[in-house]
Amino acid sequence: MIYMQLFLAFLKTGLFSIGGGLATLPFLYEIAETRGWFSPQMIADMLAVSESTPGPIGVNMATYAGYMTAGISGAIVATVALVLPSLVIVLILAGFIARYRENRFVNGAFMGIRPAVVALVTVALLQVLKSSVLSWDAFLLTKHPADLVHLPSLLLMAALFGILFGYKKIPPIVLVALGAIAGILFRL
């Protein structure tokens, strides 16, 4: 039964998470809330591992989530379910796009999808910030505004953004490695 639930949850995620791996995050948070297979904090860990391992982020996160839920079989089921909608849609659309690429309705559809992709990625970014930089639980305990933000995480984020925008030729893998090393050293 768990495999069917995993398959359906990740099939839905694969069908509606247009825009890449980060667009799967809102769906993973929904799965965490409704199914309880993993916690929102575990999603932050999934993202960190998925970012630092080879392959697409969304596929890595599905594999990780499936493994955490039902072992190796769960990892396979979640990964296949996530990839299946894209595979089927690409196979169907490949012939149509080549034939109708100059059609204004097709171009309009592609232009209409872009804001949805931006919205999904923005929601994902906000959820990652919420779980990694904001300390809502500490703030609720103390009611002190300084406890709302986890200062070491905020400083690390600012430093990595400073490096990213100051030195545009640094490969992203270097920033991921620096973030991982700092997280380990400072126990973030």
Accessible surface in RSA format (square Angstrom, percent):
REM  Atomic radii and reference values for relative SASA: ProtOr
REM  Chains: A
REM  Algorithm: Lee & Richards
REM  Probe-radius: 1.40
REM  Slices: 20
REM RES _ NUM      All-atoms   Total-Side   Main-Chain    Non-polar    All polar
REM                ABS   REL    ABS   REL    ABS   REL    ABS   REL    ABS   REL
RES MET A   1   172.73  89.5 128.71  85.2  44.03 104.8 111.28  94.6  61.45  81.4
RES ILE A   2    57.94  33.0  53.51  39.9   4.43  10.7  54.46  39.2   3.48   9.5
RES TYR A   3    94.86  44.3  94.25  53.6   0.61   1.6  67.62  50.8  27.24  33.6
RES MET A   4   111.28  57.6 106.72  70.6   4.56  10.8 102.15  86.9   9.13  12.1
RES GLN A   5    50.93  28.5  50.29  36.8   0.64   1.5   8.79  18.7  42.14  32.0
RES LEU A   6     0.00   0.0   0.00   0.0   0.00   0.0   0.00   0.0   0.00   0.0
RES PHE A   7    56.94  28.5  56.94  35.3   0.00   0.0  56.94  34.5   0.00   0.0
RES LEU A   8    95.46  53.2  90.12  64.5   5.35  13.4  90.39  63.5   5.07  13.6
RES ALA A   9    11.34  10.4   3.37   5.2   7.97  18.1  10.38  14.6   0.96   2.5
RES PHE A  10     1.21   0.6   1.21   0.8   0.00   0.0   1.21   0.7   0.00   0.0
RES LEU A  11    49.89  27.8  49.89  35.7   0.00   0.0  49.89  35.0   0.00   0.0
RES LYS A  12    88.02  42.9  83.93  51.5   4.09   9.7  60.62  54.6  27.40  29.2
RES THR A  13     1.52   1.1   1.52   1.5   0.00   0.0   0.33   0.4   1.18   1.8
RES GLY A  14    11.96  14.7   0.00   N/A  11.96  14.7   2.25   6.2   9.71  21.7
RES LEU A  15    76.61  42.7  67.01  47.9   9.60  24.1  67.01  47.1   9.60  25.8
RES PHE A  16   113.26  56.7 106.49  66.0   6.78  17.6 107.01  64.9   6.25  17.9
RES SER A  17    15.41  13.0   4.14   5.5  11.27  26.0   0.34   0.7  15.08  21.1
RES ILE A  18    86.63  49.3  81.06  60.4   5.57  13.4  86.63  62.4   0.00   0.0
RES GLY A  19    38.02  46.9   0.00   N/A  38.02  46.9  12.19  33.4  25.83  57.9
RES GLY A  20    45.50  56.1   0.00   N/A  45.50  56.1  38.48 105.6   7.02  15.7
RES GLY A  21    16.73  20.6   0.00   N/A  16.73  20.6   1.96   5.4  14.77  33.1
RES LEU A  22    57.17  31.8  55.41  39.6   1.75   4.4  55.41  38.9   1.75   4.7
RES ALA A  23     0.00   0.0   0.00   0.0   0.00   0.0   0.00   0.0   0.00   0.0
RES THR A  24     6.20   4.4   6.20   6.3   0.00   0.0   6.20   8.3   0.00   0.0
RES LEU A  25     0.15   0.1   0.15   0.1   0.00   0.0   0.15   0.1   0.00   0.0
RES PRO A  26    25.18  18.4  18.29  16.7   6.89  25.1  18.83  15.6   6.35  39.4
RES PHE A  27    28.05  14.0  27.44  17.0   0.62   1.6  27.99  17.0   0.06   0.2
RES LEU A  28     1.37   0.8   1.37   1.0   0.00   0.0   1.37   1.0   0.00   0.0
RES TYR A  29    19.17   9.0  19.17  10.9   0.00   0.0  18.45  13.9   0.72   0.9
RES GLU A  30    68.42  39.3  64.81  49.0   3.61   8.6  31.24  60.4  37.17  30.4
RES ILE A  31    10.29   5.9  10.16   7.6   0.13   0.3  10.29   7.4   0.00   0.0
RES ALA A  32     7.28   6.7   0.00   0.0   7.28  16.6   0.09   0.1   7.19  19.1
RES GLU A  33   139.15  79.9 103.20  78.1  35.95  85.6  37.43  72.4 101.72  83.1
RES THR A  34    97.39  69.3  60.24  61.1  37.15  88.5  60.86  81.7  36.53  55.2
RES ARG A  35   106.29  44.6  79.48  40.5  26.81  63.8  14.95  20.4  91.34  55.4
RES GLY A  36    58.20  71.8   0.00   N/A  58.20  71.8  27.27  74.8  30.93  69.3
RES TRP A  37    43.71  17.5  22.75  11.0  20.96  49.2  18.66   9.9  25.06  40.6
RES PHE A  38     7.51   3.8   0.00   0.0   7.51  19.5   5.27   3.2   2.24   6.4
RES SER A  39    46.34  39.2  41.28  55.1   5.07  11.7  39.94  85.0   6.40   9.0
RES PRO A  40    65.63  47.8  65.63  59.8   0.00   0.0  65.63  54.2   0.00   0.0
RES GLN A  41   105.16  58.8 101.63  74.3   3.54   8.4  55.21 117.5  49.96  37.9
RES MET A  42    52.01  26.9  52.01  34.4   0.00   0.0  31.27  26.6  20.74  27.5
RES ILE A  43     0.69   0.4   0.69   0.5   0.00   0.0   0.69   0.5   0.00   0.0
RES ALA A  44    21.78  20.0  13.32  20.5   8.47  19.3  16.32  23.0   5.46  14.5
RES ASP A  45    66.68  46.7  65.14  64.8   1.54   3.6  14.68  34.5  52.00  51.9
RES MET A  46     0.00   0.0   0.00   0.0   0.00   0.0   0.00   0.0   0.00   0.0
RES LEU A  47    17.89  10.0  17.89  12.8   0.00   0.0  17.89  12.6   0.00   0.0
RES ALA A  48    61.10  56.2  48.68  75.1  12.42  28.2  57.11  80.4   3.99  10.6
RES VAL A  49    63.50  41.8  62.21  56.3   1.28   3.1  63.50  55.2   0.00   0.0
RES SER A  50     1.41   1.2   0.39   0.5   1.02   2.3   0.19   0.4   1.22   1.7
RES GLU A  51    65.48  37.6  50.91  38.5  14.57  34.7  17.27  33.4  48.21  39.4
RES SER A  52    55.48  46.9  32.38  43.2  23.09  53.2  19.14  40.8  36.34  50.9
RES THR A  53    57.29  40.7  49.39  50.1   7.91  18.8  48.38  65.0   8.91  13.5
RES PRO A  54   129.04  94.0 104.23  95.0  24.80  90.2 116.43  96.1  12.61  78.3
RES GLY A  55    48.80  60.2   0.00   N/A  48.80  60.2  25.18  69.1  23.62  52.9
RES PRO A  56    91.09  66.4  78.54  71.6  12.55  45.6  90.40  74.6   0.68   4.2
RES ILE A  57    41.90  23.8  38.55  28.7   3.35   8.1  38.55  27.8   3.35   9.1
RES GLY A  58     6.08   7.5   0.00   N/A   6.08   7.5   4.49  12.3   1.59   3.6
RES VAL A  59    38.97  25.6  38.95  35.3   0.02   0.1  38.95  33.8   0.02   0.1
RES ASN A  60    26.99  18.6  22.05  21.3   4.95  11.9   7.08  17.0  19.92  19.3
RES MET A  61     0.40   0.2   0.40   0.3   0.00   0.0   0.40   0.3   0.00   0.0
RES ALA A  62     1.41   1.3   0.62   1.0   0.79   1.8   0.83   1.2   0.58   1.5
RES THR A  63    52.58  37.4  52.58  53.3   0.00   0.0  47.56  63.9   5.02   7.6
RES TYR A  64    58.81  27.5  53.16  30.2   5.65  14.7  34.45  25.9  24.36  30.0
RES ALA A  65     0.00   0.0   0.00   0.0   0.00   0.0   0.00   0.0   0.00   0.0
RES GLY A  66     0.00   0.0   0.00   N/A   0.00   0.0   0.00   0.0   0.00   0.0
RES TYR A  67   121.14  56.6 115.88  65.9   5.26  13.7  67.65  50.8  53.49  65.9
RES MET A  68    86.58  44.8  57.49  38.0  29.09  69.3  45.56  38.7  41.03  54.4
RES THR A  69    30.32  21.6   1.66   1.7  28.66  68.3   4.88   6.6  25.45  38.5
RES ALA A  70    23.64  21.7   3.52   5.4  20.13  45.8  17.05  24.0   6.60  17.5
RES GLY A  71    29.63  36.5   0.00   N/A  29.63  36.5  24.40  67.0   5.23  11.7
RES ILE A  72   124.13  70.6 118.73  88.5   5.39  13.0 118.88  85.6   5.24  14.2
RES SER A  73    58.13  49.1  53.40  71.3   4.73  10.9  16.63  35.4  41.50  58.1
RES GLY A  74     0.00   0.0   0.00   N/A   0.00   0.0   0.00   0.0   0.00   0.0
RES ALA A  75     9.43   8.7   9.04  13.9   0.39   0.9   9.32  13.1   0.11   0.3
RES ILE A  76   105.50  60.0 101.99  76.0   3.51   8.5 105.50  76.0   0.00   0.0
RES VAL A  77    34.74  22.9  31.38  28.4   3.36   8.1  34.74  30.2   0.00   0.0
RES ALA A  78     0.00   0.0   0.00   0.0   0.00   0.0   0.00   0.0   0.00   0.0
RES THR A  79    30.52  21.7  30.52  30.9   0.00   0.0  29.94  40.2   0.58   0.9
RES VAL A  80    77.63  51.1  73.56  66.6   4.07   9.8  77.02  66.9   0.61   1.7
RES ALA A  81     0.00   0.0   0.00   0.0   0.00   0.0   0.00   0.0   0.00   0.0
RES LEU A  82    12.55   7.0  10.48   7.5   2.07   5.2  10.48   7.4   2.07   5.6
RES VAL A  83    60.17  39.6  57.71  52.2   2.46   5.9  60.17  52.3   0.00   0.0
RES LEU A  84    64.85  36.1  63.06  45.1   1.80   4.5  64.69  45.4   0.16   0.4
RES PRO A  85     9.30   6.8   2.39   2.2   6.90  25.1   9.30   7.7   0.00   0.0
RES SER A  86    57.35  48.5  52.54  70.1   4.81  11.1  31.34  66.7  26.02  36.4
RES LEU A  87    93.91  52.3  89.04  63.7   4.87  12.2  93.64  65.8   0.27   0.7
RES VAL A  88    67.37  44.3  66.31  60.0   1.06   2.6  67.29  58.5   0.08   0.2
RES ILE A  89    70.55  40.1  69.85  52.0   0.69   1.7  70.55  50.8   0.00   0.0
RES VAL A  90    93.71  61.7  91.14  82.5   2.58   6.2  93.45  81.2   0.27   0.7
RES LEU A  91   125.03  69.6 106.20  76.0  18.83  47.3 106.76  75.0  18.27  49.2
RES ILE A  92   101.15  57.6  89.73  66.9  11.41  27.5  96.23  69.3   4.92  13.3
RES LEU A  93    74.06  41.2  74.06  53.0   0.00   0.0  74.06  52.0   0.00   0.0
RES ALA A  94    59.76  54.9  43.57  67.2  16.19  36.8  52.19  73.5   7.57  20.1
RES GLY A  95    45.21  55.7   0.00   N/A  45.21  55.7  38.99 107.0   6.22  13.9
RES PHE A  96   104.45  52.3 103.37  64.0   1.08   2.8 103.55  62.8   0.90   2.6
RES ILE A  97    56.83  32.3  55.95  41.7   0.88   2.1  56.83  40.9   0.00   0.0
RES ALA A  98    86.10  79.2  52.17  80.5  33.93  77.2  62.14  87.5  23.96  63.5
RES ARG A  99   170.72  71.7 137.16  69.9  33.56  79.9  51.78  70.8 118.94  72.1
RES TYR A 100    94.10  43.9  91.32  52.0   2.78   7.2  60.23  45.3  33.86  41.7
RES ARG A 101   108.48  45.5 106.68  54.4   1.80   4.3  34.09  46.6  74.39  45.1
RES GLU A 102   157.94  90.7 135.38 102.4  22.56  53.7  67.29 130.2  90.65  74.0
RES ASN A 103    55.94  38.6  44.60  43.1  11.34  27.3  12.75  30.7  43.19  41.7
RES ARG A 104   183.03  76.8 169.61  86.5  13.42  31.9  69.75  95.3 113.28  68.7
RES PHE A 105   142.16  71.1 132.43  82.0   9.74  25.3 136.11  82.5   6.05  17.3
RES VAL A 106    38.55  25.4  35.60  32.2   2.95   7.1  38.49  33.4   0.06   0.2
RES ASN A 107    53.14  36.6  51.90  50.2   1.24   3.0  22.18  53.4  30.96  29.9
RES GLY A 108    39.76  49.0   0.00   N/A  39.76  49.0  31.04  85.2   8.72  19.5
RES ALA A 109    59.58  54.8  45.20  69.8  14.38  32.7  56.81  80.0   2.77   7.3
RES PHE A 110    74.98  37.5  72.70  45.0   2.28   5.9  72.70  44.1   2.28   6.5
RES MET A 111   110.87  57.4 104.23  69.0   6.64  15.8  92.43  78.6  18.44  24.4
RES GLY A 112    49.24  60.7   0.00   N/A  49.24  60.7  34.74  95.3  14.50  32.5
RES ILE A 113    68.72  39.1  66.35  49.4   2.37   5.7  68.67  49.4   0.05   0.1
RES ARG A 114   141.52  59.4 139.68  71.2   1.85   4.4  52.04  71.1  89.49  54.2
RES PRO A 115    85.64  62.4  75.53  68.9  10.11  36.8  81.36  67.2   4.28  26.6
RES ALA A 116    52.14  47.9  43.07  66.5   9.07  20.6  50.49  71.1   1.65   4.4
RES VAL A 117    36.20  23.8  36.20  32.8   0.00   0.0  36.20  31.5   0.00   0.0
RES VAL A 118    98.02  64.5  94.78  85.8   3.25   7.8  97.77  85.0   0.25   0.7
RES ALA A 119    54.54  50.1  47.98  74.0   6.56  14.9  54.31  76.5   0.23   0.6
RES LEU A 120    37.99  21.2  37.71  27.0   0.28   0.7  37.97  26.7   0.02   0.0
RES VAL A 121    49.73  32.7  49.72  45.0   0.01   0.0  49.72  43.2   0.01   0.0
RES THR A 122    60.96  43.4  59.04  59.8   1.92   4.6  44.98  60.4  15.98  24.2
RES VAL A 123    62.82  41.3  62.27  56.4   0.55   1.3  62.76  54.5   0.05   0.1
RES ALA A 124     0.22   0.2   0.16   0.2   0.06   0.1   0.22   0.3   0.00   0.0
RES LEU A 125    92.36  51.4  89.46  64.0   2.90   7.3  92.29  64.8   0.07   0.2
RES LEU A 126   105.00  58.5 100.62  72.0   4.38  11.0 100.97  70.9   4.03  10.8
RES GLN A 127    45.62  25.5  44.08  32.2   1.55   3.7  15.96  34.0  29.66  22.5
RES VAL A 128    35.34  23.3  35.29  31.9   0.05   0.1  35.34  30.7   0.00   0.0
RES LEU A 129    49.45  27.5  49.45  35.4   0.00   0.0  49.45  34.7   0.00   0.0
RES LYS A 130   133.78  65.3 128.45  78.8   5.33  12.7  71.13  64.0  62.65  66.7
RES SER A 131    32.53  27.5   9.02  12.0  23.50  54.1  16.99  36.2  15.53  21.8
RES SER A 132    49.69  42.0  35.59  47.5  14.10  32.5  36.64  78.0  13.05  18.3
RES VAL A 133    11.13   7.3  11.13  10.1   0.00   0.0  11.13   9.7   0.00   0.0
RES LEU A 134    72.93  40.6  60.54  43.3  12.39  31.1  60.54  42.5  12.39  33.3
RES SER A 135    27.03  22.8  19.42  25.9   7.61  17.5  18.21  38.8   8.82  12.4
RES TRP A 136   128.26  51.5 125.25  60.6   3.00   7.1 109.56  58.4  18.69  30.3
RES ASP A 137   108.99  76.3 105.33 104.8   3.66   8.7  34.44  81.0  74.55  74.4
RES ALA A 138    40.22  37.0  35.05  54.1   5.16  11.7  38.12  53.7   2.10   5.6
RES PHE A 139    43.57  21.8  43.57  27.0   0.00   0.0  43.57  26.4   0.00   0.0
RES LEU A 140    80.78  45.0  69.53  49.7  11.25  28.3  69.75  49.0  11.03  29.7
RES LEU A 141   154.85  86.2 123.53  88.4  31.32  78.7 125.62  88.2  29.23  78.7
RES THR A 142    77.44  55.1  49.73  50.4  27.71  66.0  55.92  75.1  21.52  32.5
RES LYS A 143   135.87  66.3 117.24  71.9  18.64  44.4  92.00  82.8  43.88  46.7
RES HIS A 144   101.51  55.5  99.80  69.4   1.72   4.4  68.51  70.6  33.00  38.4
RES PRO A 145   101.03  73.6  91.98  83.8   9.05  32.9  92.56  76.4   8.47  52.6
RES ALA A 146    70.53  64.8  43.80  67.6  26.73  60.8  56.27  79.2  14.26  37.8
RES ASP A 147    49.17  34.4  44.40  44.2   4.77  11.3   6.17  14.5  43.00  42.9
RES LEU A 148    51.90  28.9  51.90  37.1   0.00   0.0  51.90  36.4   0.00   0.0
RES VAL A 149    49.83  32.8  42.30  38.3   7.53  18.1  42.30  36.8   7.53  20.4
RES HIS A 150    67.57  36.9  65.18  45.3   2.38   6.1  40.80  42.0  26.77  31.1
RES LEU A 151   105.03  58.5 103.41  74.0   1.62   4.1 103.41  72.6   1.62   4.4
RES PRO A 152    64.64  47.1  57.62  52.5   7.02  25.5  61.67  50.9   2.97  18.4
RES SER A 153    14.49  12.2  11.23  15.0   3.26   7.5   6.78  14.4   7.71  10.8
RES LEU A 154    60.07  33.5  60.07  43.0   0.00   0.0  60.07  42.2   0.00   0.0
RES LEU A 155   106.87  59.5 103.10  73.8   3.77   9.5 103.45  72.7   3.42   9.2
RES LEU A 156    41.02  22.8  36.11  25.8   4.91  12.3  40.26  28.3   0.76   2.0
RES MET A 157    54.13  28.0  49.96  33.1   4.17   9.9  48.75  41.4   5.38   7.1
RES ALA A 158    56.10  51.6  43.59  67.3  12.51  28.5  48.73  68.6   7.37  19.5
RES ALA A 159    53.85  49.5  40.39  62.3  13.45  30.6  52.07  73.3   1.77   4.7
RES LEU A 160    36.25  20.2  35.44  25.4   0.81   2.0  35.81  25.1   0.44   1.2
RES PHE A 161    93.09  46.6  91.99  57.0   1.11   2.9  92.72  56.2   0.38   1.1
RES GLY A 162    44.40  54.8   0.00   N/A  44.40  54.8  36.82 101.0   7.58  17.0
RES ILE A 163    51.47  29.3  49.90  37.2   1.56   3.8  50.81  36.6   0.66   1.8
RES LEU A 164    62.50  34.8  60.79  43.5   1.71   4.3  60.79  42.7   1.71   4.6
RES PHE A 165   126.31  63.2 112.79  69.9  13.52  35.2 113.10  68.6  13.21  37.8
RES GLY A 166    54.81  67.6   0.00   N/A  54.81  67.6  27.66  75.9  27.15  60.8
RES TYR A 167   146.18  68.2 140.22  79.8   5.97  15.5  97.94  73.6  48.25  59.5
RES LYS A 168   157.83  77.0 127.35  78.1  30.48  72.6 104.37  93.9  53.46  56.9
RES LYS A 169   198.35  96.8 170.85 104.8  27.50  65.5 122.24 110.0  76.11  81.1
RES ILE A 170    44.65  25.4  37.26  27.8   7.39  17.8  38.79  27.9   5.86  15.9
RES PRO A 171    69.53  50.7  63.55  57.9   5.97  21.7  69.53  57.4   0.00   0.0
RES PRO A 172   101.19  73.7 100.66  91.8   0.53   1.9 101.00  83.4   0.19   1.2
RES ILE A 173   108.19  61.6 104.33  77.7   3.87   9.3 106.03  76.4   2.16   5.9
RES VAL A 174    60.65  39.9  58.31  52.8   2.34   5.6  60.62  52.7   0.03   0.1
RES LEU A 175    21.30  11.9  19.86  14.2   1.44   3.6  20.13  14.1   1.18   3.2
RES VAL A 176    43.24  28.5  34.56  31.3   8.68  20.9  41.45  36.0   1.79   4.9
RES ALA A 177    44.86  41.2  38.66  59.7   6.20  14.1  44.82  63.1   0.04   0.1
RES LEU A 178    70.81  39.4  68.28  48.8   2.53   6.4  68.28  48.0   2.53   6.8
RES GLY A 179    16.43  20.3   0.00   N/A  16.43  20.3  11.47  31.5   4.97  11.1
RES ALA A 180    50.01  46.0  35.62  55.0  14.38  32.7  47.42  66.8   2.58   6.8
RES ILE A 181    94.93  54.0  94.00  70.0   0.93   2.2  94.89  68.3   0.03   0.1
RES ALA A 182    13.22  12.2  11.76  18.1   1.46   3.3  13.07  18.4   0.15   0.4
RES GLY A 183    19.61  24.2   0.00   N/A  19.61  24.2  15.67  43.0   3.94   8.8
RES ILE A 184   131.78  75.0 120.03  89.4  11.75  28.3 126.26  90.9   5.52  15.0
RES LEU A 185   119.55  66.6  98.33  70.3  21.23  53.4 101.02  70.9  18.54  49.9
RES PHE A 186   140.57  70.3 119.34  73.9  21.23  55.2 125.19  75.9  15.38  44.0
RES ARG A 187   210.10  88.2 177.23  90.3  32.87  78.3  75.12 102.7 134.99  81.8
RES LEU A 188    74.55  41.5  11.67   8.3  62.88 158.1  33.24  23.3  41.30 111.2
END  Absolute sums over single chains surface
CHAIN  1 A    11928.0      10082.4       1845.6       9073.6       2854.4
END  Absolute sums over all chains
TOTAL         11928.0      10082.4       1845.6       9073.6       2854.4
